[in-house]
C-alpha cells in the first residue's frame, strides 16, 4: 500500500506543478483526470501526455 501512496504523491506533485488557472479547460480537465487515476503508475500514453505538458509549461 505504501508504494501506491508514494506513487500517487509523486503524481500529484507533478500535476500540481503543471496546473494553472490560465490553462485551457481541456488541459485542466486532462490533468484532473490524471489525478484521479487509481493505479500505482500511469500508462505509457498517460506518461507521455503528462511529460509533454510538463515540457510545454516548462516545469
N, C-alpha and C positions, 0 to 999 in steps of 0.2 A: 504494500500500500504506500509506503514511503517513496518508492521510485515513481509511482504515478503522481503523487503530490509534488515531488521535486520537478518532474517534467512539466506539470501544469503551471507551476510557479514560474518556470523559465519561459514558458509560452506566454503567460500573462504579462510578464515583464517586456518581452519583445513586442507584443501587441500594444501595450501602453506607450512604448517609445515611439511607435508609428502613429498612433491615433491622435487626431486633432479635430477640433470643431470645424476647421476650414477645409477639410477633405470633402470630396464629393460624397453624396449619400450612398452611392453604390459601394464605394471603398469602405465607408464606415460600416455598412451592413456586412460586407465580407469579413472585416476584422471582428465584428461582433459574433458572427457565426463561427469563425475560427476559435474564438474564446470559449465557445460552448462545446467544443469537441470533447467527447468523453472517452478518450484513449490516451495511452501514455506518450504517443508521438503522432506527428502529422503524417499524412500520406505523402508520397513523393510530390504529387501535384500541389497539395496544400503547402508544403515546404517551399516549393518554387514560387508560388504566389506570394507568400509572406516575405521571402527573401527579395523578390522583385520590389515589393512595396518598401521594404527597408532601404533598398538601394536608391529608389526614387525619392524618398523622403530624406535621405542622407543621414541615416541613423548611425 
